[in-house]
Amino acid sequence: MGAGMLLDPIPVPAELDVTVFHGIVTQSPQMLEFFELLRRAARSGASILIRGESGTGKELAAAAIHRLSRRRERPFKAINCATLTPELAASELFGHVRGAFTGAIRERAGLFALADGGTVFLDEVAELSPDIQARLLRVLQERTFVPIGGTEPVQVDVRLLAATNKSLRDEVEQRRFREDLMYRIRVVPLFLPPLVEREGDIETLIWHFIRQFNARADQRQRGNHEDDDVPWRQIEALAPDAHARLLAYHWPGNVRELRNVIEYVFAIGEGEVLEGQELPPELRGEPPPRTTRIHPYTISPADDERARILEALRIAKGLKSRAAELLGISRTTLWRKMRELELGG
């Protein structure tokens, strides 16, 4: 018998003991160490490269660096390089003069001009084309740039922050990224850990986002929120199977994916208890509807068993003989499964 059916729903905590650092919510020791490095790096004017998987919060980290720096009163401008063609990237970053190309009916300032005295954050910097990389190198070396279609260099004083989910050294070896530019933007490398390596943060953020959406629903019910996208639902508790699956899932999309999942269950579910069947297919261990392809993020049988064992241990308050009884297996079998799943003794 699955452990998820053996306990009353787990209530949403009335309060959370968390650290909120410039919009980043955590209780993880790894993240607190990251914040300390970030504070130190912010004091200098050095270029910073933030490494981290998609969805970990790299732009929030960059914005925090700006707010902690001496440039905090000046503009902070951010752009995702992966969304730009080379032509659009040139115009967005450096601006253009009137008549520079068809449709350029007026002069337009780019991000570097708009952020003069402040900070520019380039997310997914590894996606920039070779031509834009060369232009960016000039900004960093000479503090000047030439707008598209222009002839005169423009002086600019900006601090560059960049982020990528790729190894720039690998990109250099593959001749996709300039080595001289890598050293210019990677003066201070910071590594933002993925969600699964942030001790305690999966559960913390589950509760945080549930409370956040509950508050928005409450505002709507009181008539204080006119946004039609705000759900009416209030979630007061998690069913044990939903709780276990949320904790066992490996969150390849990190914090962004977790928030999206919570928004999904507010949108499609009903009632005060979040049930396991309301979770997206990948968390339930099922392929997406109407497809025969295996979803790359489908929960494995091992993850499913790990979730059930963890839930049983939680119910039994760590007493293995009681957990084995709840799972309908012998204590010896439980010990063997825990070793196989690397759950410790």
Backbone torsions as a table, in degrees:
resi	resn	phi	psi	omega
1	MET	NA	133.8	-178.3
2	GLY	-69.1	142.8	-179.0
3	ALA	-67.3	-22.4	-175.2
4	GLY	-64.8	-13.6	-177.8
5	MET	-102.3	9.3	-168.0
6	LEU	-107.5	4.8	-176.1
7	LEU	-143.9	152.5	175.3
8	ASP	-63.5	158.6	177.4
9	PRO	-55.3	149.3	-178.1
10	ILE	-90.7	117.4	-174.1
11	PRO	-70.5	147.7	172.8
12	VAL	-65.8	126.9	-178.2
13	PRO	-62.7	143.5	179.9
14	ALA	-68.1	-30.8	179.2
15	GLU	-138.9	156.0	177.1
16	LEU	-122.4	133.0	175.8
17	ASP	-91.9	89.2	-174.5
18	VAL	-131.6	163.6	169.3
19	THR	-102.8	130.4	174.9
20	VAL	-112.9	110.4	-175.1
21	PHE	-113.9	98.6	178.9
22	HIS	49.7	46.1	176.8
23	GLY	92.2	-7.7	178.5
24	ILE	-96.3	120.6	-176.7
25	VAL	-100.0	130.3	-176.6
26	THR	-160.8	161.8	163.3
27	GLN	-134.4	12.9	-174.3
28	SER	-80.5	130.6	174.3
29	PRO	-59.1	-35.1	178.6
30	GLN	-62.3	-39.4	179.9
31	MET	-73.3	-34.7	177.4
32	LEU	-64.0	-37.2	174.8
33	GLU	-65.3	-40.7	178.1
34	PHE	-61.7	-41.9	179.9
35	PHE	-61.1	-38.7	-179.9
36	GLU	-66.2	-42.0	175.6
37	LEU	-62.4	-40.3	-179.1
38	LEU	-63.8	-41.9	178.0
39	ARG	-59.2	-44.9	-178.7
40	ARG	-65.2	-44.7	-178.7
41	ALA	-64.1	-33.1	-177.9
42	ALA	-64.7	-27.4	-176.4
43	ARG	-66.5	-28.8	-178.3
44	SER	-89.2	175.0	175.3
45	GLY	-101.7	11.1	-174.4
46	ALA	-68.7	150.9	173.4
47	SER	-68.5	141.8	-176.5
48	ILE	-125.5	134.3	174.2
49	LEU	-110.9	121.5	178.5
50	ILE	-99.6	116.1	175.8
51	ARG	-95.5	139.1	177.3
52	GLY	175.3	155.5	179.3
53	GLU	-68.3	160.8	177.1
54	SER	-60.6	134.5	176.7
55	GLY	89.3	4.8	-178.1
56	THR	-85.0	-14.6	178.3
57	GLY	105.1	35.2	-176.9
58	LYS	-65.6	-37.0	179.5
59	GLU	-69.4	-35.9	175.2
60	LEU	-61.9	-40.4	178.2
61	ALA	-64.6	-41.5	179.0
62	ALA	-64.2	-42.6	178.9
63	ALA	-62.9	-36.6	177.9
64	ALA	-65.0	-41.7	177.3
65	ILE	-58.2	-45.5	179.5
66	HIS	-60.4	-45.7	-177.0
67	ARG	-68.1	-23.9	178.8
68	LEU	-90.2	-5.0	-175.0
69	SER	-94.9	172.0	177.4
70	ARG	-69.3	-11.0	-179.8
71	ARG	-91.9	10.0	-171.4
72	ARG	-58.3	-26.5	-179.2
73	GLU	-85.1	-7.2	-179.3
74	ARG	-100.5	173.0	-173.0
75	PRO	-68.1	149.9	169.9
76	PHE	-118.1	118.7	-178.1
77	LYS	-121.4	131.6	-177.1
78	ALA	-126.9	148.1	177.5
79	ILE	-151.7	146.1	177.2
80	ASN	-97.3	110.6	-175.0
81	CYS	-66.6	-24.1	-177.6
82	ALA	-68.6	-18.1	-177.3
83	THR	-92.5	0.4	-171.5
84	LEU	-111.3	136.4	166.7
85	THR	-73.0	161.6	177.7
86	PRO	-55.8	-39.4	-179.2
87	GLU	-67.1	-43.8	180.0
88	LEU	-68.6	-37.6	178.5
89	ALA	-60.7	-42.5	179.7
90	ALA	-60.8	-44.6	-179.2
91	SER	-68.9	-42.5	-178.4
92	GLU	-66.0	-39.3	-175.9
93	LEU	-82.9	-41.4	-170.7
94	PHE	-112.4	-8.2	-179.6
95	GLY	75.1	179.8	178.0
96	HIS	-149.2	159.8	177.3
97	VAL	-94.6	164.2	178.7
98	ARG	-61.5	133.0	179.2
99	GLY	81.3	7.8	-178.6
100	ALA	-63.8	-29.8	177.7
101	PHE	-158.8	169.6	-179.4
102	THR	-58.3	126.5	-179.2
103	GLY	96.7	-9.5	178.8
104	ALA	-84.8	79.5	-174.1
105	ILE	-85.2	-9.9	176.2
106	ARG	-149.4	160.2	177.9
107	GLU	-67.4	144.5	-179.9
108	ARG	-136.8	127.6	178.2
109	ALA	-79.5	141.2	176.9
110	GLY	-93.5	-178.8	-176.0
111	LEU	-59.8	-39.1	-177.6
112	PHE	-65.9	-38.0	176.7
113	ALA	-69.5	-41.4	-178.8
114	LEU	-67.5	-27.3	-177.6
115	ALA	-98.3	12.7	-177.1
116	ASP	-52.3	126.4	-177.1
117	GLY	88.5	-10.1	-176.9
118	GLY	-117.1	-136.2	-171.0
119	THR	-132.4	137.8	172.3
120	VAL	-113.7	129.7	177.8
121	PHE	-112.8	119.3	178.5
122	LEU	-106.8	102.3	177.5
123	ASP	-80.6	146.4	-177.3
124	GLU	52.7	51.2	-175.7
125	VAL	-64.0	-23.8	-179.3
126	ALA	-66.4	-13.7	-178.4
127	GLU	-85.8	-3.7	-179.4
128	LEU	-67.5	144.0	179.6
129	SER	-73.3	161.1	179.1
130	PRO	-55.9	-38.3	-179.8
131	ASP	-64.6	-44.0	179.7
132	ILE	-68.5	-35.7	175.9
133	GLN	-59.1	-41.1	179.2
134	ALA	-65.3	-41.0	177.9
135	ARG	-65.5	-39.4	179.5
136	LEU	-65.9	-38.7	178.0
137	LEU	-60.1	-38.8	178.8
138	ARG	-63.7	-39.9	177.9
139	VAL	-59.8	-42.9	-176.7
140	LEU	-73.7	-35.0	-178.2
141	GLN	-81.8	-43.5	-171.6
142	GLU	-111.8	-8.0	-176.4
143	ARG	56.2	38.3	175.5
144	THR	-139.4	159.9	172.6
145	PHE	-152.1	160.5	177.0
146	VAL	-116.1	122.0	177.9
147	PRO	-60.7	155.0	178.8
148	ILE	-59.7	127.7	-179.2
149	GLY	83.9	-5.1	-179.6
150	GLY	-90.5	173.1	178.9
151	THR	-126.0	-22.6	-176.0
152	GLU	-100.5	133.4	177.1
153	PRO	-69.4	147.1	179.3
154	VAL	-111.8	127.8	177.5
155	GLN	-75.5	142.3	-179.7
156	VAL	-149.4	144.0	177.4
157	ASP	-122.1	99.5	179.4
158	VAL	-134.0	153.7	169.3
159	ARG	-100.9	133.5	-178.5
160	LEU	-99.5	127.3	168.2
161	LEU	-116.3	139.2	-179.2
162	ALA	-136.5	161.2	178.7
163	ALA	-145.6	153.7	177.7
164	THR	-159.8	151.6	171.5
165	ASN	-100.8	10.1	179.2
166	LYS	-111.7	160.8	172.3
167	SER	-83.5	116.4	-179.9
168	LEU	-66.4	-30.5	176.8
169	ARG	-62.5	-41.5	176.6
170	ASP	-64.5	-40.1	178.8
171	GLU	-64.0	-37.1	177.1
172	VAL	-65.2	-44.5	-179.9
173	GLU	-62.0	-33.4	178.6
174	GLN	-84.9	5.2	178.6
175	ARG	61.1	31.5	176.0
176	ARG	-101.9	-9.5	-178.9
177	PHE	-142.1	140.6	-177.8
178	ARG	-70.8	131.9	179.8
179	GLU	-66.5	-40.5	-179.5
180	ASP	-64.4	-34.9	177.5
181	LEU	-70.8	-38.1	178.4
182	MET	-55.9	-45.6	-178.7
183	TYR	-68.6	-27.2	178.9
184	ARG	-73.2	-37.3	-176.2
185	ILE	-95.6	-11.6	-176.9
186	ARG	-107.4	39.5	179.3
187	VAL	-65.3	-46.3	176.3
188	VAL	-121.1	103.9	176.3
189	PRO	-86.6	134.3	174.8
190	LEU	-122.9	139.7	-176.1
191	PHE	-114.8	113.8	-180.0
192	LEU	-89.4	115.5	-173.4
193	PRO	-69.7	149.6	175.0
194	PRO	-67.8	161.5	-174.7
195	LEU	-58.6	-39.8	-176.5
196	VAL	-66.9	-17.0	177.9
197	GLU	-96.7	1.3	180.0
198	ARG	-96.0	96.6	-172.9
199	GLU	-54.1	121.3	176.3
200	GLY	84.2	-8.3	-171.5
201	ASP	-80.4	-23.6	178.1
202	ILE	-62.0	-52.3	179.8
203	GLU	-66.3	-40.9	179.0
204	THR	-56.5	-45.8	-177.2
205	LEU	-74.6	-29.3	173.1
206	ILE	-57.7	-51.9	180.0
207	TRP	-64.7	-40.7	-178.2
208	HIS	-59.9	-47.5	-177.4
209	PHE	-71.8	-34.8	175.4
210	ILE	-61.8	-46.6	179.0
211	ARG	-62.7	-36.5	179.8
212	GLN	-64.4	-47.1	179.2
213	PHE	-70.4	-34.1	174.7
214	ASN	-59.5	-42.8	-179.2
215	ALA	-64.6	-38.9	178.7
216	ARG	-67.2	-40.5	177.9
217	ALA	-64.1	-38.5	179.0
218	ASP	-64.1	-41.3	177.7
219	GLN	-61.7	-41.3	-179.7
220	ARG	-64.9	-42.7	-179.7
221	GLN	-63.8	-29.5	178.3
222	ARG	-84.2	-2.9	179.6
223	GLY	81.4	18.6	-177.6
224	ASN	-103.4	9.4	-177.3
225	HIS	-140.3	119.5	-176.0
226	GLU	-97.2	1.9	-177.8
227	ASP	-75.5	117.3	-179.7
228	ASP	-67.0	-18.1	-179.8
229	ASP	-78.2	-10.9	-179.3
230	VAL	-74.8	127.3	-177.8
231	PRO	-73.9	159.3	175.1
232	TRP	-87.0	-22.7	-170.5
233	ARG	-66.2	144.7	169.5
234	GLN	-118.9	128.9	176.8
235	ILE	-104.9	120.6	-177.7
236	GLU	-102.3	-16.6	-176.7
237	ALA	-161.2	161.2	174.4
238	LEU	-109.8	133.5	169.2
239	ALA	-64.0	144.7	-176.3
240	PRO	-55.3	-37.2	-179.8
241	ASP	-68.4	-36.3	176.6
242	ALA	-66.3	-42.5	178.5
243	HIS	-59.3	-47.0	-178.0
244	ALA	-64.3	-42.1	-178.4
245	ARG	-69.4	-37.3	176.9
246	LEU	-62.4	-38.5	-179.7
247	LEU	-75.4	-31.4	-176.2
248	ALA	-81.7	-22.8	-176.8
249	TYR	-65.8	147.5	-172.5
250	HIS	-94.0	0.7	169.5
251	TRP	47.4	64.0	178.5
252	PRO	-62.9	-25.4	177.8
253	GLY	-92.9	5.2	172.9
254	ASN	59.6	-144.9	-172.8
255	VAL	-61.9	-38.0	179.9
256	ARG	-60.7	-43.6	179.8
257	GLU	-66.3	-40.3	-179.9
258	LEU	-61.9	-45.6	178.6
259	ARG	-61.4	-41.1	179.5
260	ASN	-62.6	-38.7	178.8
261	VAL	-64.3	-42.8	178.9
262	ILE	-65.2	-40.5	177.1
263	GLU	-63.5	-37.6	178.9
264	TYR	-60.0	-46.5	-176.9
265	VAL	-71.0	-28.2	173.3
266	PHE	-68.0	-35.1	-176.3
267	ALA	-76.0	-41.0	-171.2
268	ILE	-102.6	-16.9	-176.1
269	GLY	-92.9	170.9	177.8
270	GLU	-139.2	155.8	176.9
271	GLY	90.9	170.8	-174.3
272	GLU	-85.7	-12.8	-179.4
273	VAL	-109.8	125.1	175.3
274	LEU	-78.1	112.9	-178.1
275	GLU	-93.1	154.0	-177.9
276	GLY	-60.0	-35.0	-178.2
277	GLN	-69.8	-11.5	178.2
278	GLU	-83.4	-13.1	-178.8
279	LEU	-70.6	155.7	176.8
280	PRO	-60.1	157.8	-175.4
281	PRO	-54.6	-39.7	-176.8
282	GLU	-64.0	-29.0	177.1
283	LEU	-80.5	-22.8	177.7
284	ARG	-87.7	-1.7	-178.9
285	GLY	78.7	25.2	-178.1
286	GLU	-118.1	151.1	173.0
287	PRO	-70.4	156.5	176.6
288	PRO	-59.4	151.8	-180.0
289	PRO	-58.6	147.6	173.8
290	ARG	57.2	41.8	174.2
291	THR	-151.3	147.0	177.1
292	THR	-103.1	-1.5	-179.8
293	ARG	-77.0	148.9	176.8
294	ILE	-81.0	124.7	-179.6
295	HIS	-68.7	132.8	-177.0
296	PRO	-62.4	-19.3	-176.6
297	TYR	-111.3	18.1	-179.9
298	THR	-62.0	136.5	179.4
299	ILE	-68.2	135.8	-176.0
300	SER	-84.5	162.6	174.9
301	PRO	-56.7	-36.4	178.8
302	ALA	-64.4	-41.7	178.1
303	ASP	-64.6	-38.0	179.3
304	ASP	-64.5	-43.5	179.4
305	GLU	-68.3	-39.0	177.1
306	ARG	-59.3	-42.8	180.0
307	ALA	-62.0	-42.5	-178.7
308	ARG	-67.2	-39.2	179.3
309	ILE	-67.3	-43.0	178.7
310	LEU	-61.4	-40.1	179.8
311	GLU	-66.5	-41.8	178.5
312	ALA	-63.3	-41.6	178.1
313	LEU	-64.4	-36.6	178.6
314	ARG	-65.8	-43.9	179.4
315	ILE	-62.0	-41.3	-176.6
316	ALA	-84.3	6.7	-179.7
317	LYS	53.2	38.5	175.6
318	GLY	86.9	-5.2	-179.0
319	LEU	-78.7	109.7	-171.0
320	LYS	-67.7	-34.6	179.2
321	SER	-64.5	-39.9	177.7
322	ARG	-69.2	-40.9	178.7
323	ALA	-61.3	-42.4	178.5
324	ALA	-61.7	-39.9	178.5
325	GLU	-62.8	-42.6	179.4
326	LEU	-63.2	-36.6	-178.7
327	LEU	-81.3	-11.3	179.8
328	GLY	76.2	28.6	178.6
329	ILE	-129.3	168.0	178.8
330	SER	-77.7	161.4	178.8
331	ARG	-63.0	-36.5	178.7
332	THR	-64.0	-42.5	178.3
333	THR	-63.4	-40.0	178.0
334	LEU	-61.7	-45.1	178.8
335	TRP	-58.9	-43.9	-178.9
336	ARG	-63.0	-45.3	-179.6
337	LYS	-63.7	-38.4	179.1
338	MET	-64.4	-38.3	176.7
339	ARG	-65.7	-44.8	-179.0
340	GLU	-61.7	-37.2	-177.1
341	LEU	-91.5	4.9	177.6
342	GLU	57.7	45.5	178.4
343	LEU	-97.1	6.1	178.7
344	GLY	82.0	175.6	-178.2
345	GLY	-91.3	NA	NA
